[in-house]
Amino acid sequence: MGQFAFGVGLAVYAYKAGGAKAVGEVAVVRTIPAALAAPFVSVLADRYRRRRVMIASDLVRAGLIAGAAVAAYSGANYWIVFALAGLVRITSTAFRPAQGALLPVLARSPEELTAANVSAGMIDSVGIFAGPALGGLLLAATQPAGVFVATACTYCWSAFMLALISSDAEPDARPRAAHGFFRESTEGFREIGRTPGLRLVVALYSAQTVVAGAQGVLIVVAALDLLGLGNSGLGFLNSAAGIGGLLGALVVLALAARRQMASDFGLGVALFGLPLIAIGLWPNAVVALLMLGVLGLGNTMTDVGAYTLLQRIAKDDVLGRVFGVLHSALVGTMGIGAILAPLLIDWVGIRTSLVVTGAFLPLVSGLLFARLRAVDRSATVPEREVELLQSVRIFEPLPRQKTEFLARRLVPVHVAAGDEVFREGDHGDRFYVVAEGTVEVFVDGQAKLEGPGGWFGEIALVRDVPRTATVRARTDAELLALERDDFLAAVTGYDPSREAAESVVAERLGVQRPGIAAV
C-alpha cells in the first residue's frame, strides 16, 4: 500500500519539479538500476534469516523515504529525491525474494503454501487499489512530501508486523559460500540453468510479462481509439481486470487440490493472451469488459502458479536468489513489451496487434504443455516418504519444504532376507530409513531390530567415521536411502536438526560404545 502511495506522490512531485520529462526520468531511475541489482541484492535472502532481511529492508526504505521527505520540504534539488527513490526501489529487491523464500518455511503443506500465495496476491491487489487512493487523499490535503512521510510510516508498520513472527520459525543464518561474492550472487542464474523445471517456469512467466507490458499499451489505445470509451472507459476496463484477478484467486484455490500446478500455470498463461484476440476480432465494449475479466483471471493463475512452482522446485538455500533473478527478468521483459507494442501498432494497426500479441501466449503454452505436465509429475509430493522422514528425530525439526526436497532425493533399495546392507568398518555413504520389512543392527554381537519407520546409518555421516555396526536384513526389506551429501546439507544447515542429530548420535554411541563418543 505504501509502495503505490509513494508512486503517486513521487509522480506528482516529479511533474511539479520538471514536467513530463522529470516523470520519465524518475521512472528510469527507479526501474533500470533495480532490475540490474535484484540478482545481487537477493543474496541477502539466502545468507541471512529472511524475516530479518525483510525487516531491515522495511526500515532502510522508511529511512530513505523520510530523507526524501526532508529534501522535498526543504526545496533541495529534485535529483536528490530521485536518487533516494531509486535506492528505495533497489532496497525493495531484497524484500520480495526474502518473502517468497520464507513462505515455504512457514507453510505446513503444499495446499497451505498455495493458499498463502493466493492470499498474498489478493492482499497485493488491495494495496494496488488502496495505495493510490491513500496517496490521492493525502495530496488533496498536503504536499507530496506529506505522502512520503505517510509512506515511511507504512514501512515501519510492515516491519512491526514482521517482528511478530517467531524467531524460531526459520533456520539460522546460512553459511557463506567459499567462492566469492560474484559467484554467490550469480548462483540463482546457475540454479535456473541446471534445473529444467525452473528454466521452463521462468521462461514462460517472462513470455507472459512481455505480453503484459504490451497489453498495458494496447488496452489504452484500444479503449481510446478502437472502442471510443474515453478515459473513464479505460478505468472500467482496468477494474474488470482487477475483478477477474480476484475471481482467479478463488479458481486457484479450487484447483489446488488437483496438485497440477504447472498445468494450471500454463492454462493461466494462455488465458492471459486469449482475451486480446477476442477484443481484436470483436471490438465492442461488452466483449472488452468480459475479456479483461478473463485476462485478470489468467494473470492471477500465472502469478500464483509461478511463485508456488519456484518455491517447490528450487532448493531452499538458493531460493531467494532464484526469486531475485525472476524479478529482474520480469521487470526487463515487461519493459520490452511496452517498447514493442507501439512499433507493432504503427506497423499493422491496433486490431491486428491485439490478435498477434494475444496469440503468442496460447501458442507458446500449447507447445510447452507436455513439459509442464512433466514438471507436475516431478513436483508431486511423495507423502509416504515425507511421513517417514518426519518420523525420524533428526529430520523432525526441518521445515516442510526441506523435508519434501529430501523425500524426492530418496533412493529405493531392496535387500533380500539375509543380505547385508553394510558391515562395521565400511565407509559411510548413505543414511537409511526402513519402509517395509525388518533389519538387524549388530553391535558387539548384540542385535537390535529396526522395522518400518526405523532408521540407521547416521553415526558414520555425522561424525565422519567408519560404520560402527553391521546391518543385515532379517526379512525381505524395502529401504529408502539418502546420499551422504544430501543428508549432511539438510542436517548441518539447520541448527535444530543438527542438535537433534548430535543428540541421537551421542545417545546411540553412549549405549553402544561409550569409548567412541570421544572420536
N, C-alpha and C positions, 0 to 999 in steps of 0.2 A: 504494500500500500504506500509506504514511504517512497519507494523507488519511483512509482508512477507520479506521485505528487511532486517529487523533486524534478522529474522530467518536465512537467507543466511549468513549474516556477522558473526552471532554468531556460526554457524556450522563450518565455516572456522576457526574462532578464536579458537574454542574448538579443532579442529583437529590438528592445529599447536601447541597448548599448551600441549595436552596429547594424541593425536592419536584417533583412533576409540573409545577407552574406554571413553575418555572425551566427545565425541559426545553423546554417550549413557547416560553418567552421566548428562549432561546438559538437555537432553530430559526428564529424570526422574524429575529433579529439577523444570522444567517448567510445567510439566503435573500434577503430583500427588498432590502437595500442592494446586494448583489452583482448581483442581476438588473437593478437600475437603473443600476449603474455599468459593467456589461460593455461596452455600446457605446462608452463614452468611454475606458475603460482600454485597450480593444483598439486604440486609435490607436497605441499604442507598438509594436505588431507590424508596422505599416506605416511607421513613421517611423524605426525603428532596426533593426539586424540582429537577426533573430528569435532566433538562438541566444543572443545576449546578453540579450535580453528574458527568455527562459526561465531563464537562469542567474540573472539579477537577481531574478526572481520567486521562485525557489527560495531564494536567500539571504535575501531580505527575509522570506519566510514562516518560515524557520528562526529568524531573529532574533525575530519576533513570538511564535512558539510558545515559544521559550526564555524570553521575557518572561512569557508566561502561566504557565510552569512556576515561575518565581520568585515570581509573585504567588500561585500556589496553595500553594507550600511555605510562604510567609510568612504565610498566613492573611489576605491582603488581601480587600477587598470583592469578591464574586464578579462584580460587574458589570465590574470591570477585566478579568477573564479573558474575559468575554463580549465586551467591546469589542475585545480583541485577537483573539479568534476571528473576529469579524466582519471585521476588517481582513485576516486571513489569507484569508478567502473572497474578499474584493474583490481582493486581490493575485493570487489564483488565476485571476481572469478575464483576466489578461494572458497566462497560460501557455498555456491551451488554444488560443486564436486563433493565437498565435505558432507552436505546434506544428503546427496544421492548415495554416498557410500555409507552413511550412518544408518539409514533406514533399514537395510537388510540385517544389521546387527540387532536392532530393536524389535523387528518383526519376529513372530513366533511360528509362522507358517507361510508357505507361498501365497495362500489366499490373503493372509493379512498384509503381506508385502504389496500385493496388487491393490488391495483396498487403501493402503497408506498412500500409494502413488496417485490413485484416483482422488482421494481426499485432498492431497497436496495440490493437484491440478485444479480442483474446484475452488480451493481457497485462493490460489493464484488468480483465478478468473474473477473472484470477488474483488481482489486487490486491483485488477485492471480497471474495474468499474469505479470502485470506491476511491482509489488513489487520485485520479484526475479530478473527481468531484471534490475531494478534500482540497486539492490544490486550487481549484477554481473558487471555492468558498473563501479560502484564505486570501487569494488575490483580490477578491472583492472588498476585503476589509483591511488589507495591509499591502506591503510591497513584496516582491519576490524574496527578499531576504527573510521575511516572516515565514514564507513557505519553507525556506532552508532550515530555519530553527525548528519548525514542527517536524520536518523530516528527520533531523538529528534525534529528536525525541522518539520517533518510531523505531529507529535502530537501537536505541537504549532499551526500549520496551522489548524488542526482539531478544536482545542479549539477556535481559532479566528472565524471560520465559525459558530460554535455553539453559540457563543456570539451574532451573528446577529439575532437569534431567539428572538422574543419579550418576555420580562419577564412576560407579562400578558397572555402568551399562555397556562399556566397550573396553577393548584391550588397552594396555598402557602404550606409551609411545613406541612406534615401530623402530627396529634397528636401522641405522643409516646404511645406505649402500656403500660398498668399498670402491666403487668405480668412478667417483667424482660426481659433481652436481649435474653436469650436462647429460651424462649417461642416465643418471637417476631421473632427470626431468623428462627425458625422451622415452622412458620405459613404457608410457602409455601408448605411444605410437607402435612400439615393438610388440606389445601385448595384442593390440588390434591386428597387426600384420601377421602374427603367427597363429591367431585363433580365427578359423573360418567363420564361426557364428558371429563374432564381434565385427569382422570385416563386412559381413552381409548387412547387419543391422545398421552400422554407421553409414555405409554406402547408400542404403535405401532411405534412411532418415535424411541424409544430405540431399538426395534427389527430391524428397518431399519439400525441403526448405528452399530449394531453388524455385520450385513452383510456388511456394508460399510467398517468396519475395516478389515474384512476377504477379501473383494474384493480387497483392496489395495495390499494384499499379493498374492492372486490368479492370478490377472492380470499380475503381474511381472513374476510369474512362467510360466503362460500360454504364454506370449509373448516370453520368452527366451527359454523355453524347449518344449512347445507343438506346438507353431506356428513358432518358429525359426525366429522371426522378429528382434532380436538383440536390442541393446539399442535405436537406432533411431526408431525402430518399436514401442517400448514401449511409446516413446514420441508421436507418431502418435495416438496411442490408447487413451492416456490421452487427446490429443487435440480433438479427436472425442467426448469424454465425455463432454468436455467444449462447443463444438458447440451444442451438444444436450441440454445442460443446457440453452444456450441462446434461442434455439427454444422452450424449455419448458416454458420460461418466456412469450413468445407470446401465447402459448397454455393456460397458466393460466389466462392471461388477457382475452382471448376469452371465457373461461369457467366461468369467474367471474360473468357474467350476469345471469347464471343459479342459483346462490346462493345455490349451493350444494357443499360447500367447503369440508365438511367431506367426502363425497363420492369421490370427486376428489382427496383428500388426500389419501384415501385408494387405489385408482387406481394408484397414483404415487408410493406408496409403492410396489404394485405388479409389476409395470413396472421396478422398480429397480432390482428385482430378476429375472424376465424372461430372460433378455439378458444373464445372466450367464448360464442358462440352455441351451440356443441356442449355445453358444460357446462350452460348454461341449459336446453337441451332434454332432455339425458340426464344427470341429476345423479347420477353414481356415481364412486367413487374411481378406477377404472381409466381411464375416459374423461377424468377431470380430469388425471391424470398424463400421459396421452398428449397431450392437447390443450395442456397447459402446455409440453410439449416443442416442439410446433409453434409456439406463441407465441414461445418463445425463439429459434427458427429465424427467424421473421419479424422479430423485433427486431434480430437481427444483420444481416439483409439490408437493413433500413431504415437502420440506423446507418451501415454501410459505404457503402451506395448514396448516402445524402445527403452524407456527407463527400466522397466521391470526385467527385460531380457538382459540388458547390460549388467544389472545387479546380480542376476542369477548365473551368468556365463563367466564374467571376468573374475579373476582371483581377487580376494579381499585386499591383499597387500598392495595392489596396483589399481584398485577400483577408482580412487579419487583422480588419478592421472588419466584414466580412460575417460572419465566424465569431462576432465579438462580439455582433452583432445576433441571430444564430441562438441562441447560448447564453442570451441574455436571454429570447428568446421561448420557449425550451424550459422554462426554469425557471417562467416565468409560466403557460404552458399546462398544465404538469403540476400546478401548484397549483390551477388552475381545475377540472381533472378530479377532484382529490381533494376539492374542496368540493362539486362537483355530485353525486358518487356517493352519499353518504348521503341527500341530498334525494331522489334518484331511487328509492333503496331504500324510503324511507318512503312514497313515492307509489304505486309499482306492485309492490313486493316484489323479492326478490333474483333470482328466476328470470327475470322479465320484464326486470329491469335488465341482467342478463347478456346477454340476447338483443338488447335495444335498443342497448346500448353496443357490442356486438360487431358488429352490422350496420352501424354508422355507417361504419367504415373500408372494408369491401369496396364499399359503395355509392359513397363518395367516390372511391375509387381507380378503380372502374369508369367513373365519369363522366369522369374526367380521363385515362383511359388513352391516348386518341388524342393528347392534348397531350404525354404522356410519351414516346410514340413520336416525336413531332416533336423533342423535346429530344434523343433518341438520335441522330436524323439530324443535328442541328446540332452535336452534340458529337463526332461521328465524326472521328477524327484523319486529316487528309489526308496520308498517309505520304509520297507522292511529293513534295508541296510542302515537307514538313518536311525531307526529304533534300536537296532543292535548296537550301533556306536554310542548312542545316547545312554545306553545301559552300562557302558564302560566308565568307570570312575574317572579315568584320565580325560575322557572327552566330554564328560557331563557338563563342565563349565563353558564349553565352546559355544559361540553364537550359532544359531540355526544355519545361517548361510555357510559358515565354515564346515559344519557337520555334513551338510548336503554336498559340498565340494569333495570332502573326504570319501563320502559314500560312493560318489561316481568314480573315485580312483581305486576302489577295492577290486582285487583280483580274485576270482573264484579258484579255489584249489580243492581238488578231490583227492582224498587219501584213503586207500583201501585198508581194511582191518589188518593190524599187524605191521603196517608200514610206518617208518619213522618220518616225522616232519623235519626234525633236525636233531643233532647229537650235541651233548655237552662238549664245549671247546670249539664248536663251529663258529664261523664269523656271523654276526647278527646282521641280516639284510632285510628282515620283514617283521612286522607285528601281525598277530593273527587273532581273529575272532571266530568262535565256533558257531556256525549257522545250524548244522544238523549233525547228529551223531555224538560220540564221546571219545575224548583223547585222554591219555595218561601222561602226567608230567612227573618224571623220575628225578629225584634229587637225593644223592647219597643212598640209593637203594630203596627209598621210600616213594610211593606213588600217590599222586593226588589226581582225582578225576575232574575234568572240565567238560561240561555238557553245553547244550545250546545257550548262547549268551555269555559263555566263559571266554577268557582271553589270556594270551600269553605271548612272550617274546619281547616285552618292553625293557627288561633289565639291560640286555646287551646294547640296545639302542640308546637308552637314556645315559648309561654310564660308559658307553663306548668300550665294552669289554667282550670277550668271547661268551658264547652261550653258557649259562650256568646250570642248565638242566637238559635232559633228553626228553623229547616229546614223541609219543607213539600213539597211533590210532587204535583204540580198543575195539571200535566198530567202524564200519564204513562211515567216513565223516566228510562233511562239506564245510570247508573253511573259507574265510574271506581274509585275504592278505593285503596289508598296506605297506607299500615300499618304504624303506628307511627314510629317504628324503622327505616324502610326504608326511610321515609320522613326526619327524623332528621339526619340520616347518610349522606344523599345527601346534605342537606341544610347547616348543620354546618361544613361539611368537605371542603367547597369551599367558600372562602371569598366573591366573587361577589354574589353568591347565598344567602349566609347568610345576606348580606347587603340588597339585594332585598327583602328578607322575612321580615326583620325588618322594612323596609320602607313601605311594604304593610300593615303589622300589625299596625304600628303607624298611617298610613293613615286611615285604617278602624276603629280603636279604636277612633281616633280623631273625626271622623264623627259620629260614632255610640254612643260612651260613653266616653266623654272626661275624666271623672274621673278614668276610668280603666287604662288609659295609664301609670299610675304610679305603677301599680301592678307588 
